[in-house]
Every structure is written in C-alpha cells, then in structure tokens.
Amino acid sequence: MMRTTVSNTCRRVGVAPLTVALLTALLMMALAACGSDGAPSGDQGDTHPNGEPAAMIEPSQLISQAEAESIIGHTLDVVEDTEEERVGLKQRLYTATDDMNALLQIGITQQAAMPPEQTQTPEDLYRAITENFDDAVQVDGIGEEACFATPGLHILESGRYILVAVGNTSTDAARQKLKEAGRVAVENLRAALR
C-alpha cells in the first residue's frame, strides 16, 4: 500500500517526519560545509566503464518492502517517497502497521540525480557528515566505508552515499538492524550496478 501524503505520515508515524526532515537538513548542511570550489572531486560513480550514463538507482532497489519487513520484524507499508534534487537524494520511508515507532528509511544520494551545476559529489557529502559529527563511529564490513552518526548508518559505496535509519539508534538491537539493512542495501546496489 503506497501513501504519499505528509499529513497521513505525520498521524501514523510521529518520529518519521522528523527523520525525513533531519536527513534532508543534514545533507543540506553537508552541502554547505563542503563549499563549492567549482570542481567535483573523486569518482563520480555515474558512468559505466564504457562511458555510458549509469542507471538511476531507486531506494526500493536497495531495500524492498519484503526485505524491510524482514529486518524490522513487522508488516510495513510504503509511506512516502521523497526527493531532494539539489543534493541528488532519493528516499523511501517504510513504517509498521502494528507499531508506529517501527520504521525503516533508506536514502541514496547519487551524482546522476544531481543537477549539472552541483559541484559536490556524494562522497563529498558523506565526508562532510562523517567529519562533522563527533558521535560518528566507524563500522567495518559494510560498503567501502560506513559509520553510525545521526540519524543512522551512513555508507559510502560505488560513488553513492546511502543512509539507513530505523528511528532510535542508541540501542544494540537498533544498531544490529541498521547493520543488517546496510549489508542488504550494499549487496543490492552492487547487483544493480552489474
């Protein structure tokens, strides 16, 4: 079941709109912190080896509804798909039908989704987040790089910046869910890029 209204989202999931807003605000702050020297840095991750543009990766390709349900342990609805073009971010929020505090949000920032005038790369945004949060804790074994920082698990993989959130991240159970979701997202991204 797909829902796209923010008001419906707000009624069903009190913390989810805050998570969506926080993620968007964090990426906008990262964009500002990166500055704009007019030159994109590093591998853009938006072309195949033969030079053709890469396919746009959708959040649902990283974590499907069935995968989200398995990770969270609840029946879930797709509540909202959102996009913030300025930073090349696409997000999908899943919420539980039987527990309004159970949620999984998956976001992907990719160069292919950014406007041509954007000079910062997904890697630049990932670095800004990880370097500017004192609470960032490195996580080994997920993607090229990963860390826990507000509001969840931040992952750098194949020139793309992935963020997974499950609400409260202070418990070991939540962090285990984040790690599982991160592994699934990276595996599915790698498969989509083949």
C-alpha positions as a Markdown table, in Angstrom:
| # | Residue | x | y | z |
|---|---|---|---|---|
| 1 | Met | 0.0 | 0.0 | 0.0 |
| 2 | Met | 1.5 | 3.3 | -1.0 |
| 3 | Arg | 0.8 | 6.5 | 0.8 |
| 4 | Thr | 2.2 | 9.8 | -0.3 |
| 5 | Thr | 0.6 | 12.4 | 1.9 |
| 6 | Val | 2.7 | 14.0 | 4.6 |
| 7 | Ser | -0.3 | 14.6 | 6.8 |
| 8 | Asn | -1.1 | 10.9 | 6.8 |
| 9 | Thr | 2.6 | 10.1 | 7.5 |
| 10 | Cys | 2.6 | 12.6 | 10.5 |
| 11 | Arg | -0.5 | 11.0 | 12.0 |
| 12 | Arg | 0.8 | 7.4 | 11.6 |
| 13 | Val | 4.4 | 7.8 | 12.5 |
| 14 | Gly | 5.3 | 10.6 | 14.9 |
| 15 | Val | 9.1 | 10.3 | 14.6 |
| 16 | Ala | 9.3 | 9.5 | 10.8 |
| 17 | Pro | 8.7 | 13.1 | 9.6 |
| 18 | Leu | 11.4 | 14.3 | 11.9 |
| 19 | Thr | 13.7 | 11.7 | 10.5 |
| 20 | Val | 12.9 | 12.7 | 6.9 |
| 21 | Ala | 13.4 | 16.4 | 7.8 |
| 22 | Leu | 16.6 | 15.7 | 9.7 |
| 23 | Leu | 18.1 | 13.7 | 6.9 |
| 24 | Thr | 17.4 | 16.4 | 4.4 |
| 25 | Ala | 18.7 | 19.1 | 6.7 |
| 26 | Leu | 21.9 | 17.1 | 7.3 |
| 27 | Leu | 22.6 | 16.8 | 3.6 |
| 28 | Met | 21.9 | 20.4 | 3.1 |
| 29 | Met | 24.3 | 21.3 | 5.9 |
| 30 | Ala | 26.9 | 18.9 | 4.4 |
| 31 | Leu | 26.5 | 20.6 | 1.1 |
| 32 | Ala | 27.1 | 24.0 | 2.7 |
| 33 | Ala | 30.1 | 22.6 | 4.7 |
| 34 | Cys | 31.7 | 21.2 | 1.5 |
| 35 | Gly | 31.9 | 24.7 | 0.0 |
| 36 | Ser | 31.9 | 25.0 | -3.8 |
| 37 | Asp | 35.3 | 25.2 | -5.4 |
| 38 | Gly | 33.7 | 24.6 | -8.8 |
| 39 | Ala | 35.3 | 21.2 | -9.4 |
| 40 | Pro | 33.7 | 17.9 | -8.5 |
| 41 | Ser | 36.1 | 15.6 | -6.6 |
| 42 | Gly | 36.8 | 11.9 | -7.0 |
| 43 | Asp | 35.0 | 9.2 | -8.9 |
| 44 | Gln | 31.5 | 10.4 | -9.8 |
| 45 | Gly | 30.0 | 7.0 | -9.8 |
| 46 | Asp | 27.6 | 8.0 | -12.5 |
| 47 | Thr | 29.0 | 6.3 | -15.6 |
| 48 | His | 29.7 | 2.7 | -16.5 |
| 49 | Pro | 33.2 | 1.7 | -17.6 |
| 50 | Asn | 32.2 | 2.1 | -21.3 |
| 51 | Gly | 31.3 | 5.8 | -20.5 |
| 52 | Glu | 27.5 | 5.4 | -20.7 |
| 53 | Pro | 25.5 | 7.1 | -18.0 |
| 54 | Ala | 24.6 | 4.8 | -15.1 |
| 55 | Ala | 21.0 | 3.9 | -14.4 |
| 56 | Met | 19.3 | 5.9 | -11.7 |
| 57 | Ile | 19.2 | 3.8 | -8.5 |
| 58 | Glu | 15.9 | 4.0 | -6.6 |
| 59 | Pro | 15.7 | 3.4 | -2.8 |
| 60 | Ser | 13.4 | 0.5 | -3.4 |
| 61 | Gln | 16.2 | -1.2 | -5.3 |
| 62 | Leu | 18.3 | -1.1 | -2.2 |
| 63 | Ile | 15.8 | -2.4 | 0.3 |
| 64 | Ser | 12.5 | -3.8 | -0.9 |
| 65 | Gln | 9.4 | -3.8 | 1.3 |
| 66 | Ala | 9.8 | -7.5 | 1.9 |
| 67 | Glu | 13.5 | -7.0 | 2.9 |
| 68 | Ala | 12.5 | -4.1 | 5.2 |
| 69 | Glu | 9.8 | -6.2 | 6.8 |
| 70 | Ser | 12.3 | -9.0 | 7.5 |
| 71 | Ile | 14.8 | -6.6 | 9.0 |
| 72 | Ile | 12.3 | -4.7 | 11.2 |
| 73 | Gly | 10.2 | -7.7 | 12.1 |
| 74 | His | 6.8 | -6.0 | 11.3 |
| 75 | Thr | 4.4 | -5.8 | 8.5 |
| 76 | Leu | 5.2 | -2.5 | 6.7 |
| 77 | Asp | 3.5 | 0.0 | 4.4 |
| 78 | Val | 5.4 | 2.2 | 2.0 |
| 79 | Val | 4.5 | 5.6 | 3.4 |
| 80 | Glu | 6.4 | 8.1 | 1.4 |
| 81 | Asp | 8.9 | 8.5 | -1.4 |
| 82 | Thr | 10.7 | 11.9 | -1.4 |
| 83 | Glu | 13.4 | 13.5 | -3.4 |
| 84 | Glu | 15.8 | 16.5 | -2.8 |
| 85 | Glu | 17.3 | 17.2 | -6.3 |
| 86 | Arg | 19.8 | 19.8 | -5.1 |
| 87 | Val | 21.8 | 17.0 | -3.3 |
| 88 | Gly | 20.7 | 14.1 | -5.5 |
| 89 | Leu | 18.8 | 12.4 | -2.7 |
| 90 | Lys | 16.0 | 9.9 | -3.1 |
| 91 | Gln | 14.4 | 8.4 | 0.0 |
| 92 | Arg | 11.8 | 5.8 | 0.8 |
| 93 | Leu | 10.2 | 5.5 | 4.2 |
| 94 | Tyr | 8.6 | 2.3 | 5.4 |
| 95 | Thr | 6.5 | 2.2 | 8.6 |
| 96 | Ala | 5.0 | -0.6 | 10.6 |
| 97 | Thr | 1.2 | -1.1 | 10.5 |
| 98 | Asp | 1.2 | -2.6 | 14.0 |
| 99 | Asp | 3.8 | -0.3 | 15.8 |
| 100 | Met | 4.0 | 3.3 | 14.9 |
| 101 | Asn | 7.6 | 3.5 | 16.3 |
| 102 | Ala | 8.9 | 0.8 | 14.0 |
| 103 | Leu | 10.3 | 2.2 | 10.7 |
| 104 | Leu | 13.0 | 1.9 | 8.1 |
| 105 | Gln | 14.1 | 4.8 | 5.9 |
| 106 | Ile | 16.5 | 4.2 | 3.1 |
| 107 | Gly | 18.1 | 7.1 | 1.2 |
| 108 | Ile | 20.6 | 7.2 | -1.7 |
| 109 | Thr | 22.5 | 10.3 | -2.8 |
| 110 | Gln | 23.9 | 9.9 | -6.3 |
| 111 | Gln | 25.6 | 12.1 | -8.8 |
| 112 | Ala | 23.2 | 11.0 | -11.6 |
| 113 | Ala | 20.3 | 12.6 | -9.6 |
| 114 | Met | 22.1 | 15.9 | -9.0 |
| 115 | Pro | 21.6 | 18.9 | -11.2 |
| 116 | Pro | 24.6 | 19.6 | -13.6 |
| 117 | Glu | 25.6 | 22.8 | -11.7 |
| 118 | Gln | 26.1 | 20.7 | -8.4 |
| 119 | Thr | 29.9 | 20.7 | -7.8 |
| 120 | Gln | 29.8 | 18.4 | -4.8 |
| 121 | Thr | 29.8 | 14.6 | -5.1 |
| 122 | Pro | 28.0 | 12.1 | -2.9 |
| 123 | Glu | 31.4 | 11.3 | -1.5 |
| 124 | Asp | 31.9 | 14.9 | -0.5 |
| 125 | Leu | 28.6 | 14.9 | 1.3 |
| 126 | Tyr | 29.4 | 11.6 | 3.1 |
| 127 | Arg | 32.8 | 13.0 | 4.2 |
| 128 | Ala | 31.2 | 16.2 | 5.5 |
| 129 | Ile | 28.7 | 14.2 | 7.6 |
| 130 | Thr | 31.3 | 11.8 | 9.0 |
| 131 | Glu | 33.9 | 14.6 | 9.6 |
| 132 | Asn | 31.5 | 17.0 | 11.3 |
| 133 | Phe | 29.8 | 14.7 | 13.7 |
| 134 | Asp | 31.6 | 13.9 | 17.0 |
| 135 | Asp | 29.4 | 10.9 | 17.5 |
| 136 | Ala | 30.4 | 9.2 | 14.2 |
| 137 | Val | 31.6 | 5.6 | 14.9 |
| 138 | Gln | 33.2 | 3.6 | 12.1 |
| 139 | Val | 31.5 | 0.4 | 11.1 |
| 140 | Asp | 33.7 | -2.2 | 9.4 |
| 141 | Gly | 32.5 | -4.7 | 6.7 |
| 142 | Ile | 29.7 | -2.6 | 5.2 |
| 143 | Gly | 30.4 | -0.9 | 1.8 |
| 144 | Glu | 33.6 | 0.9 | 1.1 |
| 145 | Glu | 33.2 | 2.9 | 4.3 |
| 146 | Ala | 30.4 | 3.2 | 6.9 |
| 147 | Cys | 29.7 | 4.8 | 10.2 |
| 148 | Phe | 27.0 | 5.3 | 12.7 |
| 149 | Ala | 26.1 | 9.0 | 13.1 |
| 150 | Thr | 22.8 | 10.9 | 13.5 |
| 151 | Pro | 20.3 | 9.7 | 12.3 |
| 152 | Gly | 21.5 | 6.2 | 11.4 |
| 153 | Leu | 24.1 | 4.2 | 9.4 |
| 154 | His | 25.9 | 6.2 | 6.7 |
| 155 | Ile | 27.5 | 4.2 | 3.9 |
| 156 | Leu | 29.8 | 5.1 | 1.0 |
| 157 | Glu | 29.7 | 2.6 | -1.9 |
| 158 | Ser | 30.4 | 2.8 | -5.6 |
| 159 | Gly | 30.3 | 6.6 | -5.7 |
| 160 | Arg | 27.0 | 6.7 | -3.9 |
| 161 | Tyr | 26.1 | 7.8 | -0.3 |
| 162 | Ile | 23.5 | 5.6 | 1.4 |
| 163 | Leu | 21.8 | 6.4 | 4.7 |
| 164 | Val | 19.6 | 3.9 | 6.6 |
| 165 | Ala | 17.6 | 5.0 | 9.6 |
| 166 | Val | 15.4 | 3.0 | 12.0 |
| 167 | Gly | 14.4 | 5.6 | 14.5 |
| 168 | Asn | 16.3 | 5.4 | 17.8 |
| 169 | Thr | 19.8 | 4.2 | 17.1 |
| 170 | Ser | 21.1 | 4.2 | 20.7 |
| 171 | Thr | 20.3 | 0.5 | 21.4 |
| 172 | Asp | 22.3 | -2.5 | 20.3 |
| 173 | Ala | 19.2 | -4.0 | 18.7 |
| 174 | Ala | 18.7 | -0.9 | 16.6 |
| 175 | Arg | 22.3 | -0.9 | 15.5 |
| 176 | Gln | 22.1 | -4.6 | 14.5 |
| 177 | Lys | 19.0 | -3.8 | 12.4 |
| 178 | Leu | 21.0 | -0.9 | 10.8 |
| 179 | Lys | 23.9 | -3.2 | 10.0 |
| 180 | Glu | 21.6 | -5.8 | 8.5 |
| 181 | Ala | 19.9 | -3.2 | 6.4 |
| 182 | Gly | 23.2 | -1.7 | 5.4 |
| 183 | Arg | 24.5 | -5.1 | 4.2 |
| 184 | Val | 21.3 | -5.7 | 2.2 |
| 185 | Ala | 21.5 | -2.2 | 0.6 |
| 186 | Val | 25.1 | -2.6 | -0.4 |
| 187 | Glu | 24.5 | -6.1 | -1.8 |
| 188 | Asn | 21.5 | -4.9 | -3.8 |
| 189 | Leu | 23.4 | -1.8 | -5.0 |
| 190 | Arg | 26.3 | -3.9 | -6.3 |
| 191 | Ala | 23.8 | -6.2 | -8.1 |
| 192 | Ala | 22.0 | -3.2 | -9.7 |
| 193 | Leu | 25.3 | -1.8 | -11.0 |
| 194 | Arg | 26.4 | -5.0 | -12.7 |
